[in-house]
Amino acid sequence: MPTRPRTVRRPVAPAPALTRTQIVGIFLGVLAFLLPLLADVPGLDDVGERMLAVFLLAIVLWVTEAIPLVATAVLVIALEVLLVSDQALLPVPAEAMPYAAFLGALANPVIILFLGGFLIADGAEKYRLDKNLAAVLIKPFTGSARRTVLGLMVITALLSMFMSNTATTATMFAVVIPILGALPEGRPRAGLALSIPVAANVGGIGTPVGTPPNAIALGALGEAGYHVSFLDWMVMAVPLMVVILLGAWLLLALLFIPAGLGVELDMQATWDTDRKAITFYVIAAVTILAWMTEALHGLSANVVGFLAVVALLVTRVMGGEDLGRLSWPVLWLVAGGIALGDGVAATGLDTWILGLFDWNAMPALVVIVVMGGLGLGLSNVISHSAASNLLIPLAMGLATGIEGLEPITIAVVLALACSLGMSLPISTPPNAIAYATGEVTTADMAKVGLIVGVVGTALLVLLMPPLWSALGLV
């Protein structure tokens, strides 16, 4: 009788010890969670107090990262089901939100849209489409160091519109290693290294699939009954993206890249031409075209994203192992934000929080400026996704009570402002990747990040809402 092969178990690495910040974060999170449950909160019923407990817990855990961000997201969903849904362990009103609505955030149409975007982005890496495109597109920009940096920023921004900012940055640094070696040490190399994360962060604002804050805003708008098409988002965001990108390039050129400095490159594209690669090229091109022509064919961008997943799997261009490598924590983090927004609105917590301040005494423009500043400031010290998850549900509540403040305007402003927080190595993964090269100091990153973030947010809050209104987009 044949013997079964023995399974060799890999040793499990011990979990890293909690840092002091994480220990303090857990303590403060538990305290913040218990306070509304133990003390009577004026103006809130029992369900509202429970939702306030969940909301405060989410704030503390997301800000301190006492547990992984995705763990906080799924914890939020679980607590909403157990405390405020129709399956709650404690008494709730008859009209309590169905538990399936909270769990359904994990399969929200916006999550499906991002799933399609992630799978296409991973396919671009698998079939070397990203590096080949970079090699082709950089050719017109060779010769001058300043022109080369501009080309790299344009390519990075274009890729970041359809790939994650982190994946784009990692790809582009693989491309620019020989370019770094061709530049003199010091300021020129620092300028080139900084140009990649700046362009990745800015480029991500251009499309709904560019970065998680965009998905969080679309999810909140969709739950409130507002639809923003893929092309409408691009019309709203791409002009700002282009202006900030060019401004950032001028800033980097003036601060880091001497005029007249030359650089010679010899980068070759080696295209895959087998059946799977060509099939992937076609599916990716058709998907992007369909996203941008939603008004012509009538299919939602979410549906198009799902059809892309189906096409890639059915044709065996991508497989189950590719699905397993997707950024599922990011998708679940977005889902947690959507569920948090649902709970805040369903329990009346948004109305209560907004009632703490006399927002009605502020003109709509002042509210937009304040929210944009909050988004920029918070996203410099916590993740962009976490900042969006905390602020967008509250902003959506504001939009229903202030004359002249459109929900689409405030949601998009916050999403874009949160993506402009890039002044520290911890602000965003692309910054951390650039800092890890050893070519960039924290002081240089802070200087560039603050200037680009503050000026970009000022343009966003002061100029873009009137432009969107004039174009009939809000």
Salt bridges, closest charged atoms under 4 A:
ASP272 OD1 - ARG128 NH2 2.54
GLU294 OE2 - HIS227 NE2 2.89
ASP322 OD2 - LYS126 NZ 3.02
ASP322 OD1 - ARG325 NH2 2.52
GLU439 OE2 - ARG189 NH1 3.78
ASP444 OD2 - ARG187 NH1 2.88
